[in-house]
Amino acid sequence: MEQDAIYYLLKKVHEFYPVGMTTLAEYPGEKKIMEIIEKKINAMIAEEDTLGSALREAIKLSTGDYQLFDLSSRQFPCYLIGIFYEEDTSGDLSRRTFLLFTISLLCNCYTYFIHDYYRVFGQITFSQRRKMYPIDSVSLVSHASFEKIKPIVESVSMKIENILPTYKYVSHLQLFGSKVTGAAPYGKSIDDNPTQSYSIYHFLFDSYFEENPHVAP
């Protein structure tokens, strides 16, 4: 089943991106991406009742006292909704933890994971910081807070599948672990490096993350 999901997602990447032909202009799939984004953004500006607003309201019912962030206004064909879990600062190190739900508009799939975003203050240089901690860390069951967050995950997942009955959950491990070479996700560029690889998550779910976040189960 996992292999079937990867085949389906890889087919979708080729549908929207000219994989292996980086200089190919006006690829029909790329035009379709821009149309999907434009439709999404225009609906948000007009404050219309949309799939995104329905998802946001449904997820809000499961968050309790946690703060909810709707990041769907990003210039990418997806809905992205985050729940702020906690922030911790120890010495020069700051960590912000979110539970993120990403619903792709390029395929009938969604995913969720816990995202830790690290910042280092003080006299530590940027290069030293990168050696010490990843800026983005993505995980789920291995995260120390998973058992506390699990009820929210289960509740929100059920609501997403009620609103989108044709959608299937795909593990973040599959999405970040499966790489495609010879194309750049929407919003990124290859920068004269045709061997640069990006994950399926970057191509179909959200290209915001760094190319290689630290990924754990």
Accessible surface in RSA format (square Angstrom, percent):
REM  Atomic radii and reference values for relative SASA: ProtOr
REM  Chains: A
REM  Algorithm: Lee & Richards
REM  Probe-radius: 1.40
REM  Slices: 20
REM RES _ NUM      All-atoms   Total-Side   Main-Chain    Non-polar    All polar
REM                ABS   REL    ABS   REL    ABS   REL    ABS   REL    ABS   REL
RES MET A   1   180.67  93.6 140.03  92.7  40.64  96.8 118.48 100.7  62.19  82.4
RES GLU A   2   121.94  70.0 118.26  89.5   3.68   8.8  40.89  79.1  81.06  66.2
RES GLN A   3   108.64  60.8 105.93  77.4   2.72   6.5  36.07  76.8  72.57  55.0
RES ASP A   4    87.61  61.4  81.57  81.2   6.04  14.3  23.28  54.8  64.33  64.2
RES ALA A   5    24.41  22.4  17.44  26.9   6.96  15.8  24.04  33.9   0.36   1.0
RES ILE A   6    33.83  19.3  33.83  25.2   0.00   0.0  33.83  24.4   0.00   0.0
RES TYR A   7   128.10  59.8 121.48  69.1   6.62  17.2  90.58  68.1  37.51  46.2
RES TYR A   8    76.67  35.8  70.81  40.3   5.86  15.3  71.23  53.5   5.44   6.7
RES LEU A   9     0.09   0.0   0.09   0.1   0.00   0.0   0.09   0.1   0.00   0.0
RES LEU A  10    67.25  37.5  67.25  48.1   0.00   0.0  67.25  47.2   0.00   0.0
RES LYS A  11   152.43  74.4 143.79  88.2   8.64  20.6  92.46  83.2  59.97  63.9
RES LYS A  12    46.30  22.6  46.30  28.4   0.00   0.0   9.78   8.8  36.52  38.9
RES VAL A  13     0.00   0.0   0.00   0.0   0.00   0.0   0.00   0.0   0.00   0.0
RES HIS A  14    84.08  46.0  81.10  56.4   2.98   7.6  51.38  53.0  32.70  38.1
RES GLU A  15    86.76  49.8  70.04  53.0  16.73  39.8  40.52  78.4  46.25  37.8
RES PHE A  16    11.13   5.6  11.13   6.9   0.00   0.0  11.13   6.7   0.00   0.0
RES TYR A  17     3.23   1.5   2.53   1.4   0.70   1.8   2.53   1.9   0.70   0.9
RES PRO A  18    13.81  10.1   8.83   8.0   4.98  18.1  13.73  11.3   0.08   0.5
RES VAL A  19    35.42  23.3  13.98  12.7  21.44  51.7  13.98  12.1  21.44  58.1
RES GLY A  20    59.26  73.1   0.00   N/A  59.26  73.1  28.61  78.5  30.64  68.6
RES MET A  21   112.94  58.5 106.48  70.5   6.46  15.4  79.07  67.2  33.87  44.9
RES THR A  22    68.10  48.4  34.62  35.1  33.47  79.8  18.16  24.4  49.93  75.5
RES THR A  23   134.48  95.6 105.27 106.7  29.21  69.6  80.92 108.7  53.55  81.0
RES LEU A  24    73.36  40.9  61.72  44.2  11.65  29.3  65.89  46.3   7.47  20.1
RES ALA A  25    78.52  72.2  56.74  87.6  21.78  49.6  63.85  89.9  14.67  38.9
RES GLU A  26   167.34  96.1 132.36 100.1  34.99  83.3  58.31 112.8 109.04  89.0
RES TYR A  27    49.67  23.2  48.05  27.3   1.61   4.2  23.71  17.8  25.95  32.0
RES PRO A  28   103.09  75.1  93.19  85.0   9.89  36.0  97.95  80.9   5.14  31.9
RES GLY A  29     6.96   8.6   0.00   N/A   6.96   8.6   5.48  15.1   1.47   3.3
RES GLU A  30    56.86  32.6  56.84  43.0   0.02   0.0  13.83  26.8  43.03  35.1
RES LYS A  31   128.94  62.9 128.14  78.6   0.79   1.9  70.70  63.6  58.24  62.0
RES LYS A  32   104.03  50.7 102.90  63.1   1.13   2.7  53.07  47.8  50.95  54.3
RES ILE A  33     0.09   0.1   0.09   0.1   0.00   0.0   0.09   0.1   0.00   0.0
RES MET A  34    99.11  51.3  94.61  62.6   4.50  10.7  60.45  51.4  38.66  51.2
RES GLU A  35    78.56  45.1  72.73  55.0   5.82  13.9  36.81  71.2  41.75  34.1
RES ILE A  36    30.89  17.6  27.36  20.4   3.53   8.5  29.88  21.5   1.01   2.7
RES ILE A  37     6.38   3.6   6.38   4.8   0.00   0.0   6.38   4.6   0.00   0.0
RES GLU A  38   106.59  61.2 100.64  76.1   5.96  14.2  33.93  65.6  72.66  59.3
RES LYS A  39   161.35  78.7 153.77  94.4   7.58  18.0 102.49  92.2  58.86  62.7
RES LYS A  40     7.37   3.6   2.04   1.3   5.33  12.7   6.65   6.0   0.72   0.8
RES ILE A  41    29.41  16.7  29.41  21.9   0.00   0.0  29.41  21.2   0.00   0.0
RES ASN A  42    79.62  54.9  74.99  72.5   4.63  11.2  25.40  61.1  54.22  52.4
RES ALA A  43    12.71  11.7  11.14  17.2   1.57   3.6  12.23  17.2   0.47   1.3
RES MET A  44    62.70  32.5  43.61  28.9  19.08  45.4  50.30  42.8  12.40  16.4
RES ILE A  45   132.88  75.6 107.92  80.4  24.96  60.1 116.00  83.5  16.88  45.8
RES ALA A  46    61.86  56.9  29.95  46.2  31.91  72.6  40.93  57.6  20.93  55.4
RES GLU A  47   154.60  88.8 123.68  93.6  30.92  73.6  44.93  86.9 109.67  89.5
RES GLU A  48    97.96  56.2  84.38  63.8  13.58  32.3  32.54  62.9  65.42  53.4
RES ASP A  49   147.09 103.0 116.20 115.7  30.89  73.0  37.26  87.7 109.84 109.5
RES THR A  50    33.81  24.0  20.34  20.6  13.47  32.1  26.32  35.3   7.49  11.3
RES LEU A  51    53.79  30.0  41.31  29.6  12.48  31.4  46.44  32.6   7.35  19.8
RES GLY A  52     4.95   6.1   0.00   N/A   4.95   6.1   4.53  12.4   0.42   0.9
RES SER A  53    19.39  16.4  18.00  24.0   1.39   3.2  15.00  31.9   4.39   6.2
RES ALA A  54    45.22  41.6  33.49  51.7  11.72  26.7  42.54  59.9   2.68   7.1
RES LEU A  55     0.57   0.3   0.57   0.4   0.00   0.0   0.57   0.4   0.00   0.0
RES ARG A  56    66.79  28.0  66.79  34.0   0.00   0.0  13.22  18.1  53.57  32.5
RES GLU A  57    85.93  49.3  83.97  63.5   1.96   4.7  46.03  89.0  39.90  32.6
RES ALA A  58    16.39  15.1  12.71  19.6   3.67   8.4  15.79  22.2   0.60   1.6
RES ILE A  59     0.33   0.2   0.33   0.2   0.00   0.0   0.33   0.2   0.00   0.0
RES LYS A  60   101.48  49.5  94.13  57.8   7.35  17.5  55.60  50.0  45.88  48.9
RES LEU A  61   144.49  80.5 111.69  79.9  32.80  82.5 115.16  80.9  29.33  78.9
RES SER A  62    18.05  15.3   0.20   0.3  17.85  41.1   8.22  17.5   9.83  13.8
RES THR A  63     4.28   3.0   3.21   3.3   1.06   2.5   0.54   0.7   3.74   5.6
RES GLY A  64    67.74  83.5   0.00   N/A  67.74  83.5  43.90 120.5  23.84  53.4
RES ASP A  65   158.40 111.0 120.32 119.8  38.08  90.0  43.52 102.4 114.88 114.6
RES TYR A  66    83.59  39.0  71.78  40.8  11.81  30.7  46.64  35.0  36.95  45.5
RES GLN A  67   105.08  58.8  95.29  69.6   9.78  23.3  34.77  74.0  70.31  53.3
RES LEU A  68    36.80  20.5  13.22   9.5  23.58  59.3  13.22   9.3  23.58  63.5
RES PHE A  69    64.57  32.3  61.64  38.2   2.92   7.6  64.57  39.1   0.00   0.0
RES ASP A  70    43.77  30.7  17.54  17.5  26.23  62.0  14.11  33.2  29.66  29.6
RES LEU A  71    53.47  29.8  50.99  36.5   2.48   6.2  53.19  37.4   0.28   0.8
RES SER A  72     2.49   2.1   2.20   2.9   0.29   0.7   1.56   3.3   0.93   1.3
RES SER A  73    67.62  57.1  58.85  78.5   8.77  20.2  29.60  63.0  38.02  53.3
RES ARG A  74    61.35  25.8  53.52  27.3   7.83  18.6  36.10  49.3  25.25  15.3
RES GLN A  75   113.57  63.5  99.90  73.0  13.67  32.5  54.98 117.0  58.59  44.4
RES PHE A  76     3.36   1.7   3.36   2.1   0.00   0.0   3.36   2.0   0.00   0.0
RES PRO A  77     0.00   0.0   0.00   0.0   0.00   0.0   0.00   0.0   0.00   0.0
RES CYS A  78     0.83   0.6   0.83   0.9   0.00   0.0   0.00   0.0   0.83   0.9
RES TYR A  79    15.20   7.1  15.20   8.6   0.00   0.0   1.99   1.5  13.21  16.3
RES LEU A  80     0.93   0.5   0.93   0.7   0.00   0.0   0.93   0.7   0.00   0.0
RES ILE A  81     0.44   0.2   0.44   0.3   0.00   0.0   0.44   0.3   0.00   0.0
RES GLY A  82     0.17   0.2   0.00   N/A   0.17   0.2   0.17   0.5   0.00   0.0
RES ILE A  83     2.76   1.6   2.76   2.1   0.00   0.0   2.76   2.0   0.00   0.0
RES PHE A  84    41.52  20.8  39.69  24.6   1.84   4.8  39.69  24.1   1.84   5.3
RES TYR A  85    32.65  15.2  18.18  10.3  14.47  37.7   8.04   6.0  24.62  30.3
RES GLU A  86    59.97  34.4  54.86  41.5   5.11  12.2  20.05  38.8  39.92  32.6
RES GLU A  87    84.36  48.4  52.66  39.8  31.70  75.5  16.72  32.3  67.64  55.2
RES ASP A  88    68.55  48.0  65.29  65.0   3.26   7.7   9.55  22.5  59.00  58.8
RES THR A  89    87.35  62.1  57.25  58.0  30.10  71.7  42.83  57.5  44.52  67.3
RES SER A  90    77.01  65.1  64.89  86.6  12.12  27.9  30.84  65.7  46.17  64.7
RES GLY A  91    73.48  90.6   0.00   N/A  73.48  90.6  43.98 120.7  29.50  66.1
RES ASP A  92    63.18  44.3  56.63  56.4   6.54  15.5   7.80  18.4  55.38  55.2
RES LEU A  93    38.44  21.4  37.30  26.7   1.13   2.8  37.30  26.2   1.13   3.1
RES SER A  94     1.93   1.6   1.65   2.2   0.29   0.7   0.68   1.4   1.26   1.8
RES ARG A  95    48.13  20.2  47.91  24.4   0.22   0.5  11.41  15.6  36.72  22.3
RES ARG A  96    62.67  26.3  62.66  31.9   0.01   0.0   6.86   9.4  55.81  33.8
RES THR A  97     0.00   0.0   0.00   0.0   0.00   0.0   0.00   0.0   0.00   0.0
RES PHE A  98    30.27  15.1  30.27  18.7   0.00   0.0  30.27  18.4   0.00   0.0
RES LEU A  99     1.84   1.0   1.84   1.3   0.00   0.0   1.84   1.3   0.00   0.0
RES LEU A 100     9.29   5.2   9.29   6.6   0.00   0.0   9.29   6.5   0.00   0.0
RES PHE A 101     0.01   0.0   0.01   0.0   0.00   0.0   0.01   0.0   0.00   0.0
RES THR A 102     0.06   0.0   0.00   0.0   0.06   0.1   0.00   0.0   0.06   0.1
RES ILE A 103     0.06   0.0   0.06   0.0   0.00   0.0   0.06   0.0   0.00   0.0
RES SER A 104     0.00   0.0   0.00   0.0   0.00   0.0   0.00   0.0   0.00   0.0
RES LEU A 105    40.65  22.6  22.64  16.2  18.01  45.3  24.52  17.2  16.14  43.4
RES LEU A 106     4.21   2.3   0.00   0.0   4.21  10.6   2.67   1.9   1.54   4.1
RES CYS A 107     5.55   4.2   0.00   0.0   5.55  13.1   3.96  10.0   1.59   1.7
RES ASN A 108    66.89  46.1  65.28  63.1   1.61   3.9   6.41  15.4  60.48  58.5
RES CYS A 109     5.89   4.5   5.89   6.6   0.00   0.0   0.00   0.0   5.89   6.3
RES TYR A 110     0.29   0.1   0.29   0.2   0.00   0.0   0.16   0.1   0.12   0.2
RES THR A 111     0.02   0.0   0.00   0.0   0.02   0.1   0.00   0.0   0.02   0.0
RES TYR A 112    25.77  12.0  25.77  14.7   0.00   0.0   0.59   0.4  25.18  31.0
RES PHE A 113     0.00   0.0   0.00   0.0   0.00   0.0   0.00   0.0   0.00   0.0
RES ILE A 114     0.04   0.0   0.00   0.0   0.04   0.1   0.00   0.0   0.04   0.1
RES HIS A 115    14.27   7.8  14.27   9.9   0.00   0.0  11.01  11.4   3.26   3.8
RES ASP A 116     8.40   5.9   8.40   8.4   0.00   0.0   0.00   0.0   8.40   8.4
RES TYR A 117    73.00  34.1  72.25  41.1   0.75   1.9  37.81  28.4  35.19  43.4
RES TYR A 118    37.24  17.4  36.56  20.8   0.68   1.8   8.46   6.4  28.78  35.5
RES ARG A 119    80.56  33.8  80.55  41.1   0.00   0.0  21.30  29.1  59.25  35.9
RES VAL A 120    18.95  12.5   1.59   1.4  17.36  41.8   1.59   1.4  17.36  47.1
RES PHE A 121    96.69  48.4  90.26  55.9   6.43  16.7  96.69  58.6   0.00   0.0
RES GLY A 122    53.59  66.1   0.00   N/A  53.59  66.1  22.87  62.7  30.73  68.8
RES GLN A 123   174.75  97.7 150.64 110.1  24.11  57.4  69.95 148.9 104.80  79.5
RES ILE A 124    53.11  30.2  35.84  26.7  17.27  41.6  37.16  26.8  15.95  43.3
RES THR A 125    72.64  51.7  64.77  65.7   7.86  18.7  71.12  95.5   1.51   2.3
RES PHE A 126   118.72  59.4 106.87  66.2  11.86  30.9 110.98  67.3   7.74  22.2
RES SER A 127    70.38  59.5  62.10  82.9   8.28  19.1  45.99  97.9  24.39  34.2
RES GLN A 128    91.14  51.0  89.77  65.6   1.36   3.2  26.53  56.5  64.61  49.0
RES ARG A 129    41.86  17.6  41.86  21.3   0.00   0.0   5.42   7.4  36.44  22.1
RES ARG A 130   109.12  45.8  90.02  45.9  19.10  45.5  19.46  26.6  89.66  54.3
RES LYS A 131   182.50  89.0 143.84  88.3  38.65  92.0  93.89  84.5  88.61  94.4
RES MET A 132   100.77  52.2  70.69  46.8  30.09  71.6  66.90  56.9  33.87  44.9
RES TYR A 133    72.62  33.9  70.86  40.3   1.76   4.6  35.88  27.0  36.74  45.3
RES PRO A 134    48.27  35.2  40.73  37.1   7.55  27.4  47.20  39.0   1.07   6.7
RES ILE A 135    23.23  13.2  21.14  15.8   2.09   5.0  21.87  15.7   1.36   3.7
RES ASP A 136     8.66   6.1   7.48   7.4   1.18   2.8   0.15   0.3   8.51   8.5
RES SER A 137    12.85  10.9  12.54  16.7   0.31   0.7   0.94   2.0  11.92  16.7
RES VAL A 138     0.00   0.0   0.00   0.0   0.00   0.0   0.00   0.0   0.00   0.0
RES SER A 139     7.87   6.7   7.87  10.5   0.00   0.0   4.64   9.9   3.23   4.5
RES LEU A 140    15.79   8.8  15.79  11.3   0.00   0.0  15.79  11.1   0.00   0.0
RES VAL A 141    91.22  60.0  72.40  65.5  18.82  45.4  72.40  62.9  18.82  51.1
RES SER A 142    67.54  57.1  30.16  40.3  37.38  86.1  38.26  81.5  29.28  41.0
RES HIS A 143    27.09  14.8  15.27  10.6  11.81  30.2  17.55  18.1   9.54  11.1
RES ALA A 144   109.58 100.7  63.33  97.7  46.24 105.2  75.69 106.6  33.88  89.8
RES SER A 145    13.81  11.7  12.34  16.5   1.47   3.4   1.47   3.1  12.34  17.3
RES PHE A 146    20.35  10.2  20.23  12.5   0.11   0.3  20.23  12.3   0.11   0.3
RES GLU A 147   126.05  72.4 113.51  85.9  12.54  29.9  64.86 125.5  61.19  50.0
RES LYS A 148   158.31  77.2 136.31  83.6  22.01  52.4  87.79  79.0  70.53  75.1
RES ILE A 149     1.60   0.9   1.33   1.0   0.26   0.6   1.60   1.2   0.00   0.0
RES LYS A 150    78.45  38.3  78.45  48.1   0.00   0.0  27.85  25.1  50.60  53.9
RES PRO A 151    82.60  60.2  74.71  68.1   7.89  28.7  77.64  64.1   4.96  30.8
RES ILE A 152    20.68  11.8  19.15  14.3   1.54   3.7  20.64  14.9   0.05   0.1
RES VAL A 153     6.09   4.0   6.09   5.5   0.00   0.0   6.09   5.3   0.00   0.0
RES GLU A 154    93.98  54.0  87.22  66.0   6.76  16.1  40.12  77.6  53.86  44.0
RES SER A 155    36.63  31.0  29.13  38.9   7.50  17.3  25.75  54.8  10.88  15.2
RES VAL A 156     0.00   0.0   0.00   0.0   0.00   0.0   0.00   0.0   0.00   0.0
RES SER A 157    17.31  14.6  17.29  23.1   0.02   0.1   6.35  13.5  10.96  15.4
RES MET A 158   128.70  66.6 121.40  80.3   7.30  17.4  88.00  74.8  40.70  53.9
RES LYS A 159    52.90  25.8  51.86  31.8   1.04   2.5  24.79  22.3  28.11  29.9
RES ILE A 160     0.45   0.3   0.26   0.2   0.18   0.4   0.37   0.3   0.08   0.2
RES GLU A 161    73.00  41.9  67.30  50.9   5.70  13.6  14.02  27.1  58.98  48.2
RES ASN A 162   109.88  75.8  83.01  80.2  26.87  64.7  25.98  62.5  83.90  81.1
RES ILE A 163    57.24  32.6  35.51  26.5  21.73  52.4  41.29  29.7  15.95  43.3
RES LEU A 164    18.70  10.4  18.07  12.9   0.62   1.6  18.70  13.1   0.00   0.0
RES PRO A 165   102.22  74.5  78.88  71.9  23.34  84.9  81.77  67.5  20.45 127.1
RES THR A 166    92.17  65.6  76.89  77.9  15.28  36.4  71.55  96.1  20.61  31.2
RES TYR A 167    21.05   9.8  17.95  10.2   3.10   8.1   7.81   5.9  13.25  16.3
RES LYS A 168   128.62  62.7 128.03  78.6   0.59   1.4  76.10  68.5  52.52  55.9
RES TYR A 169    78.44  36.6  56.07  31.9  22.37  58.2  49.25  37.0  29.19  36.0
RES VAL A 170     5.23   3.4   3.46   3.1   1.77   4.3   5.23   4.5   0.00   0.0
RES SER A 171    28.03  23.7  26.67  35.6   1.37   3.2  21.11  45.0   6.92   9.7
RES HIS A 172     3.91   2.1   3.91   2.7   0.00   0.0   3.69   3.8   0.22   0.3
RES LEU A 173    76.76  42.7  69.39  49.6   7.36  18.5  69.67  48.9   7.09  19.1
RES GLN A 174    32.32  18.1  25.75  18.8   6.56  15.6  22.40  47.7   9.91   7.5
RES LEU A 175     0.00   0.0   0.00   0.0   0.00   0.0   0.00   0.0   0.00   0.0
RES PHE A 176     6.16   3.1   2.28   1.4   3.89  10.1   2.43   1.5   3.74  10.7
RES GLY A 177    56.01  69.1   0.00   N/A  56.01  69.1  30.54  83.8  25.47  57.0
RES SER A 178    26.08  22.0  19.48  26.0   6.60  15.2  14.15  30.1  11.93  16.7
RES LYS A 179    96.60  47.1  63.65  39.1  32.95  78.5  56.09  50.5  40.51  43.2
RES VAL A 180     9.60   6.3   6.16   5.6   3.43   8.3   9.60   8.3   0.00   0.0
RES THR A 181    67.14  47.8  51.17  51.9  15.97  38.1  36.04  48.4  31.10  47.0
RES GLY A 182     9.23  11.4   0.00   N/A   9.23  11.4   9.23  25.3   0.00   0.0
RES ALA A 183     3.79   3.5   1.57   2.4   2.21   5.0   3.79   5.3   0.00   0.0
RES ALA A 184    21.53  19.8   9.66  14.9  11.86  27.0   9.66  13.6  11.86  31.4
RES PRO A 185     1.30   0.9   0.00   0.0   1.30   4.7   0.00   0.0   1.30   8.1
RES TYR A 186    64.08  29.9  58.48  33.3   5.60  14.6  37.40  28.1  26.67  32.9
RES GLY A 187    70.22  86.6   0.00   N/A  70.22  86.6  31.79  87.2  38.44  86.1
RES LYS A 188    54.46  26.6  31.18  19.1  23.28  55.4  16.95  15.3  37.51  40.0
RES SER A 189    62.06  52.4  50.55  67.5  11.51  26.5  41.29  87.9  20.76  29.1
RES ILE A 190    24.26  13.8  16.17  12.0   8.09  19.5  16.17  11.6   8.09  22.0
RES ASP A 191   114.86  80.5  86.70  86.3  28.16  66.6  37.81  89.0  77.05  76.8
RES ASP A 192   150.27 105.3 112.21 111.7  38.06  90.0  40.21  94.6 110.06 109.8
RES ASN A 193    63.29  43.6  61.90  59.8   1.39   3.3  19.17  46.1  44.12  42.6
RES PRO A 194    81.83  59.6  77.89  71.0   3.94  14.3  77.89  64.3   3.94  24.5
RES THR A 195   102.36  72.8  89.25  90.5  13.11  31.3  71.22  95.7  31.14  47.1
RES GLN A 196    45.63  25.5  40.96  29.9   4.67  11.1   6.52  13.9  39.11  29.7
RES SER A 197    34.99  29.6  29.68  39.6   5.30  12.2  15.69  33.4  19.30  27.0
RES TYR A 198     5.68   2.7   5.68   3.2   0.00   0.0   0.00   0.0   5.68   7.0
RES SER A 199     0.14   0.1   0.14   0.2   0.00   0.0   0.14   0.3   0.00   0.0
RES ILE A 200     2.22   1.3   2.22   1.7   0.00   0.0   2.22   1.6   0.00   0.0
RES TYR A 201     0.10   0.0   0.10   0.1   0.00   0.0   0.00   0.0   0.10   0.1
RES HIS A 202     0.13   0.1   0.13   0.1   0.00   0.0   0.13   0.1   0.00   0.0
RES PHE A 203     0.00   0.0   0.00   0.0   0.00   0.0   0.00   0.0   0.00   0.0
RES LEU A 204     0.00   0.0   0.00   0.0   0.00   0.0   0.00   0.0   0.00   0.0
RES PHE A 205     0.00   0.0   0.00   0.0   0.00   0.0   0.00   0.0   0.00   0.0
RES ASP A 206     1.76   1.2   1.76   1.8   0.00   0.0   0.00   0.0   1.76   1.8
RES SER A 207    13.72  11.6  10.64  14.2   3.07   7.1   0.00   0.0  13.72  19.2
RES TYR A 208   130.47  60.9 105.30  59.9  25.17  65.5  70.39  52.9  60.09  74.1
RES PHE A 209     2.68   1.3   2.20   1.4   0.48   1.3   2.66   1.6   0.02   0.1
RES GLU A 210    52.85  30.3  48.16  36.4   4.68  11.2  28.73  55.6  24.12  19.7
RES GLU A 211    56.61  32.5  56.04  42.4   0.56   1.3  12.47  24.1  44.14  36.0
RES ASN A 212   105.68  72.9  82.20  79.4  23.47  56.5  31.47  75.7  74.21  71.7
RES PRO A 213    14.61  10.6   2.29   2.1  12.31  44.8   4.73   3.9   9.88  61.4
RES HIS A 214    99.18  54.2  91.04  63.3   8.14  20.8  58.85  60.7  40.33  46.9
RES VAL A 215    48.56  32.0  22.84  20.7  25.72  62.0  22.84  19.8  25.72  69.8
RES ALA A 216    22.05  20.3  20.42  31.5   1.62   3.7  22.05  31.0   0.00   0.0
RES PRO A 217    73.13  53.3  71.50  65.2   1.63   5.9  73.13  60.4   0.00   0.0
END  Absolute sums over single chains surface
CHAIN  1 A    11425.9       9325.1       2100.8       6251.2       5174.7
END  Absolute sums over all chains
TOTAL         11425.9       9325.1       2100.8       6251.2       5174.7
